[in-house]
Amino acid sequence: MPRASSKKTGQSNSTAVNASVDLFRSATNKASSKELERIDQLFYTYANKSSGFIDPEGIETLCSDMEVDHTDVRVLMLAWKMNAEKQGYFTLEEWRRGLKALRVDTIAKLKKTLPELEKEVRRTSNFVDFYQYAFHYCLTEEKQKSIDIESICQLLDLVLGSQFQAQVDYFIEYLKDQTDYKVINMDQWMGFYRFCNEISFPDFSNYDPDLAWPLILDNFVDWMKAKQT
């Protein structure tokens, strides 16, 4: 008889635990559903009613509400967090992905999380991906694989200027001065980031032109050395 009583007690406890788990899951699902609803409502505050996307005008309004300039690098970081595909546009899916990852559902929370987002992007493990993303994000035409010199100069200053100001300033000066290159491709873009991280500047003491550097960087080093003499 005592054993039977023990079994019933065990079953009762198990039922109570299962009920608690179900209640927790239900509450979590409801909270998640409410959060998604608020994220969607915020999206439609800025979305173009005709296209269903947040377009350049909507992004400018968003930036104004966050009190940041639309040219602020953190706007590009936000696009990276959303993994936005088209420059100047956010889809609902991209918006959901970014805001859920940031755990924000209001404009006040989004504004408050921008400094943390910047810290996240600046981590070495993330920055290479962000730097590569920045180039892809600026490919605005189908099958486009390179970016014009004027645009690349602006992008370099925006993305790398705070980390490698001297290298970026001189490279921009070189790009504007030279006449051999009209555009920059991904290999050259990534090569310059590696150059900034690995090469002693401005003496170039460890630069070896026989290694696999893009030719444009060989030319840049020659141009710099000519300026120094």
C-alpha positions as a printed Julia matrix, in Angstrom:
229×3 Matrix{Float64}:
  0.0    0.0     0.0
  2.7    2.58    0.79
  4.29   1.9    -2.6
  1.04   2.61   -4.41
  0.7    5.86   -2.51
  4.26   6.83   -3.45
  3.56   6.14   -7.12
  0.48   8.34   -7.07
  2.44  11.12   -5.4
  5.16  10.83   -8.07
  2.59  11.02  -10.84
  1.01  14.05   -9.18
  4.36  15.83   -8.93
  5.16  15.02  -12.56
  1.8   16.4   -13.69
  2.39  19.59  -11.71
  5.84  20.06  -13.27
  4.48  19.5   -16.77
  1.7   22.0   -16.13
  4.26  24.58  -14.93
  6.39  24.02  -18.02
  3.35  24.45  -20.26
  2.4   27.67  -18.49
  5.96  29.0   -18.86
  6.03  28.13  -22.56
  2.65  29.74  -23.08
  3.75  32.93  -21.31
  7.02  32.99  -23.27
  5.2   32.52  -26.58
  2.75  35.29  -25.73
  5.58  37.66  -24.77
  7.46  36.79  -27.97
  4.31  37.34  -30.02
  3.72  40.74  -28.4
  7.35  41.74  -29.0
  7.09  40.77  -32.68
  3.87  42.75  -32.94
  5.6   45.86  -31.58
  8.56  45.33  -33.93
  6.17  45.1   -36.88
  4.26  48.2   -35.78
  7.52  50.12  -35.6
  8.45  48.91  -39.09
  5.2   50.19  -40.6
  5.8   53.57  -38.95
  8.66  54.07  -41.43
  7.65  51.82  -44.34
  6.43  53.15  -47.66
  2.76  52.13  -47.9
  3.01  51.41  -51.63
  6.17  49.28  -51.67
  5.92  47.79  -48.18
  9.63  48.53  -47.61
 11.43  51.13  -45.56
 12.92  53.22  -48.37
 15.58  55.99  -48.3
 13.0   58.55  -47.14
 11.89  56.22  -44.35
 15.5   55.62  -43.3
 16.07  59.39  -43.09
 13.02  59.68  -40.82
 14.29  56.75  -38.75
 17.7   58.43  -38.4
 16.04  61.68  -37.36
 14.07  59.85  -34.66
 17.26  58.12  -33.45
 19.01  61.51  -33.54
 21.82  60.31  -35.8
 22.84  61.57  -39.22
 21.93  59.25  -42.1
 25.65  59.15  -43.0
 26.6   57.93  -39.49
 28.5   54.62  -39.65
 26.09  53.17  -37.07
 23.32  53.25  -39.67
 25.48  50.98  -41.82
 26.11  48.82  -38.75
 22.35  48.55  -38.25
 21.99  47.42  -41.86
 24.73  44.83  -41.2
 22.84  43.56  -38.14
 19.73  43.17  -40.28
 21.8   41.65  -43.11
 19.99  44.09  -45.41
 20.57  43.28  -49.07
 19.67  46.49  -50.9
 21.26  49.83  -50.06
 18.75  52.31  -48.68
 16.0   49.74  -48.13
 14.89  47.5   -45.24
 12.37  44.71  -45.72
 10.1   43.51  -42.91
 12.06  40.26  -42.66
 15.37  42.15  -42.37
 13.88  44.55  -39.82
 12.59  41.68  -37.69
 15.93  39.89  -37.87
 17.89  42.95  -36.75
 15.59  44.16  -33.98
 15.06  40.68  -32.54
 18.84  40.17  -32.45
 19.23  43.53  -30.7
 16.27  42.75  -28.4
 14.58  46.08  -29.06
 11.02  46.92  -30.04
 10.81  50.71  -29.65
 12.71  53.61  -31.17
 13.97  54.62  -27.7
 15.47  51.16  -27.14
 16.95  51.13  -30.64
 18.62  54.49  -30.05
 19.94  53.31  -26.68
 21.46  50.13  -28.13
 23.5   51.88  -30.87
 26.66  52.24  -28.72
 26.54  48.52  -27.88
 26.01  47.68  -31.54
 29.11  49.69  -32.43
 31.14  47.83  -29.79
 29.92  44.53  -31.22
 30.93  45.5   -34.76
 34.34  46.82  -33.65
 35.32  43.43  -32.25
 37.96  41.93  -34.53
 35.91  38.76  -34.99
 32.99  40.81  -36.37
 34.72  43.71  -38.06
 36.13  41.76  -41.02
 32.61  40.57  -41.81
 31.24  44.11  -41.44
 34.01  45.56  -43.64
 33.25  43.01  -46.35
 29.5   43.61  -45.96
 29.98  47.38  -46.38
 31.43  46.8   -49.86
 28.65  44.42  -50.91
 26.0   46.8   -49.56
 27.25  49.53  -51.9
 26.91  47.37  -55.01
 23.66  48.91  -56.16
 23.4   47.46  -59.68
 22.77  43.87  -60.71
 26.03  41.98  -61.43
 28.05  45.0   -60.23
 31.42  43.91  -58.85
 33.28  47.18  -58.33
 32.72  50.65  -56.86
 33.74  54.0   -58.36
 36.65  55.9   -56.8
 34.57  58.77  -55.4
 32.2   56.4   -53.59
 35.01  54.15  -52.34
 36.79  57.17  -50.83
 33.66  58.08  -48.87
 33.17  54.47  -47.78
 36.79  54.08  -46.66
 36.58  57.17  -44.5
 33.26  56.05  -43.02
 34.25  52.46  -42.25
 38.01  52.61  -41.56
 38.71  56.27  -40.84
 38.39  56.03  -37.07
 40.78  53.07  -36.84
 43.43  53.87  -39.44
 43.03  57.58  -40.09
 46.53  58.22  -41.49
 46.48  55.23  -43.86
 42.97  56.06  -45.04
 43.73  59.76  -45.58
 46.83  59.04  -47.67
 45.18  56.24  -49.62
 42.24  58.51  -50.45
 44.67  61.21  -51.57
 46.43  58.64  -53.76
 43.17  57.37  -55.26
 42.13  60.9   -56.18
 45.58  61.71  -57.59
 46.15  58.59  -59.72
 44.57  57.94  -63.13
 45.09  54.18  -63.58
 42.04  53.05  -61.62
 38.45  54.16  -62.13
 36.92  51.58  -59.78
 37.9   49.35  -56.84
 36.98  45.66  -56.59
 36.51  43.41  -53.56
 40.04  41.97  -53.69
 41.54  45.47  -53.59
 39.1   46.54  -50.85
 39.97  43.59  -48.61
 43.65  43.94  -49.46
 43.72  47.47  -48.1
 42.23  46.33  -44.79
 44.92  43.65  -44.5
 47.52  46.28  -45.43
 46.35  48.56  -42.6
 46.56  45.73  -40.09
 49.88  44.23  -41.15
 52.11  46.9   -42.67
 54.25  49.34  -40.7
 53.13  52.85  -41.61
 54.46  55.2   -42.89
 57.89  53.55  -43.29
 56.58  50.34  -44.97
 59.59  48.51  -43.53
 57.84  45.12  -43.68
 56.11  45.6   -47.03
 57.19  43.0   -49.59
 55.87  43.67  -53.12
 56.7   40.08  -54.07
 53.94  38.85  -51.79
 50.36  38.56  -53.01
 49.31  42.19  -52.59
 46.94  43.79  -55.1
 48.94  45.83  -57.64
 47.18  49.01  -56.55
 48.88  48.72  -53.15
 52.31  48.33  -54.77
 51.56  51.53  -56.65
 50.33  53.24  -53.48
 53.54  52.37  -51.61
 55.65  53.67  -54.53
 53.58  56.87  -54.56
 54.04  57.33  -50.81
 57.8   56.76  -50.99
 58.06  59.3   -53.8
 56.25  61.84  -51.6
 58.65  61.15  -48.73
 61.82  61.83  -50.76
